[in-house]
Amino acid sequence: MNGDGTPLNIAERVSRIAQADTLTPADRYQELFVAVQTQRVFKDSKTFVDCAPNRAPEQIVAAYHHEKSQADFDLAAFVARHFTPEAEHASDYVPDPDKSLRDHIDALWDVLTRAPQEHLPQSSLLPLPNDYVVPGGRFAELYYWDSYFTMLGLAESGRPHLLRATADNFAYLIDTYGHVPNGTRSYYLSRSQPPLFAMMVELFETKGVKPALHYLPQLRKEYAYWMDGADDLRPGEARRHCVRLDDGTLLNRYWDDRDSPREESYLEDVTTAHRSTRPAHEVYRDLRAGAASGWDFSSRWLAHEDDLSSIRTTALLPVDLNSFMYKLETQLARLNQACGDHDDAEQFRARAATRRNAIRTRLWDEQQSAFVDYDWQLDCRREALTAAAATPLYVRAASAEQAQRLAETMRARLLDDGGIGTSEIRCGEQWDRPNGWAPLQWLALEGFRHYGNTGFADEIARRWLLTVSSLYEHEGKLVEKYRLRHTPDGAVGGGGGEYPLQDGFGWTNGVTRKLLHENPRHHANHSRAGRPRKAAGH
């Protein structure tokens, strides 16, 4: 707001946002930050890094150094005096038992929508020029890859203004920071997440939000971020997100520019690194890269499936990331052609074709009949089968034969009561069995549709809708992840990981709302909170 109480216009909001402070809490508070996180002043490590200071940070740090040696010093009381935790938005939204699951999701968008605000001095929040939708629970900022799956539901709920706002927010982030950060916090700026802006742009176009060509400059900038340093790599070398294999093949990996503990999970990361025989900075880098993948965490990234300290994310070339990069390259080829830049269009077509060939060869396991990640340091394919195997189908990078064989593999090994399982491993990490996640269901079922396997796709959709609607009928909410093996009483929320199960929840709402629209005869369309149906077979 202006001083006279009138709202800021877009130009004024962008002007003020340009001055947003990007210093992270660890950089700003240093010794105080470490003390607060290691002494567990807050139960959740994310709480402190989301706090706003009540006075100038340098004054708070000076006060801390002056007071900390006093006999009666109370760190928790000091923090309470000098910081204000972010206001909690109610996560206990009470559903109307007379409304269907579809109507419940439609109503939740208002609960999860945040309005842009003037940047709070020295807070970690990176403000945006337009309204945005948060996942829910402890995740009170905009997240990158979450948002694509949220948008699927916004489109079906008739929220074009939120689609348009989201599109422009992501364009703004790319223009301002050179990439889309993991989330809109200063401590997320050193990494991104799965690059789905190319798929967002396609959705904007099909839903009449804006022509995809409008976002060509941002797509080019994002590609430059992910491919930084690639042209100078010799065989066997890696730089940031890029790895050139011994035969010259160029592929991408997840990366974070920092090699310190994640600020939002500081104590957790320090504890993990202490269990490792590797240098701590290597463990921190791989933990951060695992967070950049969105799969934080999974046995997929581990050398030993029951030991998070064995994480080696940066040694792996993920099949899903390289599929998303293929989509970005094909989108750039199409849009450059449309605007008359034929030379660049041809260059991106060639890059896409080369990457597609690498996906079909390097990332295809002939014995398993599945796409897998590639370990570039050990020069071998990973054996683990995960739901990421379906991503090449989603972007149409697989051959028809590979798609058919993969369907048989995933049906036999990953299909569960409630949908497609994340992996075959039970190790306590949240991106593993028995959990199922909405984005993985969508990537799989839509991928199989692209190759004509509608039967398998429909089966995944049916089981997922049963899962979500069952929990909704019993508990009146949607959650971040679900356990796919149903109990006699129905579906239950997933577990594992670094934090409790979160309600909300953006991408579950988005994918489920999309599937409800596509499956109008499914029982889930008639689900009501507090009215559980009798257990049904699968």
QUIMO-V590999 format. One record per pair of residues at least 6 apart in sequence whose C-alpha atoms are under 7 Angstrom apart, sorted by the first residue. I is the first residue (numbers start at 1). J is the second residue. If there is no record, write none. Layout:
I,J  I,J
This chain:
1,7  1,8  2,8  10,129  13,129  14,129  17,119  17,127  20,119  20,126  21,122  22,186  23,186  24,124  24,186  24,187  25,33  25,49  25,124  26,33  26,263  29,61  32,61  37,45  37,266  37,267  38,267  41,76  42,48  45,264  45,265  45,266  46,264  46,265  47,85  49,124  49,263  49,264  50,85  50,86  50,124  51,83  51,84  51,85  51,86  51,123  52,83  52,84  52,85  52,123  53,82  53,83  53,84  53,123  54,82  54,83  54,84  55,82  60,82  67,73  91,137  91,503  91,504  95,104  95,476  95,529  97,528  97,529  97,530  98,528  99,528  100,525  100,526  100,527  100,528  101,524  101,525  101,526  101,527  101,528  102,513  102,525  105,509  105,513  106,157  112,133  112,134  112,135  112,136  113,131  113,132  113,133  113,134  114,131  114,132  114,133  115,130  115,131  115,132  116,127  116,128  116,129  116,130  116,131  117,127  119,127  124,185  124,186  124,187  125,184  125,185  125,186  126,184  126,185  126,186  128,169  129,169  130,165  130,169  131,162  131,165  132,142  132,162  132,165  132,166  133,142  134,140  134,141  134,142  134,506  135,504  135,505  135,506  135,507  136,503  136,504  136,505  136,506  137,502  137,503  137,504  141,183  141,184  142,183  142,184  143,182  143,183  143,184  144,180  144,181  144,182  144,183  144,193  145,193  145,194  145,196  146,507  148,196  148,200  149,439  149,507  149,510  149,511  150,506  150,507  150,509  150,510  150,511  151,163  151,510  152,510  152,511  152,514  153,509  153,510  153,511  153,513  153,514  154,163  154,510  156,513  156,514  160,209  163,209  164,209  170,180  171,218  173,179  173,180  174,180  174,218  174,222  175,218  178,221  178,222  178,225  179,192  179,222  179,225  180,192  181,188  181,189  181,191  181,192  181,193  182,188  182,189  182,191  182,192  182,193  182,292  187,263  190,256  190,257  190,258  191,255  191,256  191,257  191,292  192,292  193,292  193,293  193,294  194,293  194,294  194,321  195,324  196,324  198,219  198,327  198,328  198,331  201,212  202,212  204,210  205,211  205,212  213,335  216,335  226,241  227,241  227,242  229,239  230,242  233,244  234,244  235,244  235,245  235,246  235,247  235,248  236,244  236,245  236,246  237,243  237,244  238,244  240,255  241,252  241,253  241,254  241,255  242,251  242,252  242,253  243,250  243,251  243,252  244,250  244,251  245,376  251,317  251,322  252,317  252,321  252,322  253,314  253,316  253,317  253,318  254,289  254,292  254,293  254,314  255,289  255,292  255,314  256,285  256,288  256,289  258,285  259,281  259,282  259,284  259,285  260,281  260,284  260,285  261,269  261,270  261,284  262,269  262,288  269,284  272,308  272,309  273,280  273,283  273,309  275,309  276,309  276,310  283,309  283,311  286,311  286,312  286,313  286,314  287,311  289,313  289,314  290,296  290,297  290,313  295,431  296,431  297,429  297,430  297,431  297,497  298,429  298,430  298,431  298,432  299,305  299,432  300,384  301,311  301,312  301,313  302,308  302,310  302,311  302,312  303,310  303,311  303,312  304,310  305,427  306,427  315,375  315,376  315,377  316,373  316,374  316,375  316,376  317,373  317,374  317,375  317,376  318,373  318,374  319,363  319,371  319,372  319,373  319,388  319,389  320,388  320,391  323,391  323,392  323,395  326,352  326,355  326,356  327,395  329,348  329,349  329,351  329,352  330,348  330,349  330,352  332,345  332,348  333,345  333,346  333,348  333,349  334,345  336,342  336,344  336,345  337,345  356,397  360,398  363,371  363,372  363,373  363,374  363,381  364,370  364,371  364,372  365,371  365,372  369,405  369,406  369,409  370,389  370,406  370,409  371,389  372,381  372,382  372,384  372,385  372,389  373,381  373,382  374,380  374,381  374,382  375,381  375,382  385,423  385,424  386,422  386,423  387,420  387,421  387,422  387,423  387,440  390,443  390,444  390,447  391,443  391,444  391,447  392,398  393,403  393,447  393,448  393,450  394,443  394,446  394,447  394,450  400,451  403,451  414,420  414,421  414,423  414,424  415,421  416,484  416,485  417,463  417,484  417,485  417,486  417,538  418,463  418,464  418,466  418,467  418,484  418,485  419,436  419,441  419,460  419,463  419,464  419,484  420,436  420,441  420,460  421,433  421,434  421,435  421,436  422,431  422,432  422,433  422,435  422,436  423,432  423,433  424,433  425,432  425,433  426,432  426,433  426,434  428,496  428,497  429,496  429,497  430,495  430,496  430,497  434,483  434,484  434,485  435,481  435,482  435,483  435,484  435,494  436,481  436,482  436,483  436,484  437,481  437,482  438,507  438,508  438,511  439,507  441,460  442,511  445,457  445,460  445,461  446,457  448,454  448,457  449,457  461,515  465,512  465,524  466,524  467,491  468,478  469,524  469,527  470,490  470,491  470,532  471,490  471,491  471,492  472,478  472,529  473,527  473,528  473,529  473,530  473,531  473,532  474,529  474,530  474,531  474,532  475,529  475,530  476,529  476,530  477,503  478,503  478,504  478,505  478,508  479,493  479,502  479,503  479,504  479,505  479,508  480,501  480,502  480,503  480,505  480,508  481,493  481,494  482,492  482,493  482,494  483,491  483,492  483,493  483,494  488,535  489,535  490,535  494,501  495,501  516,525
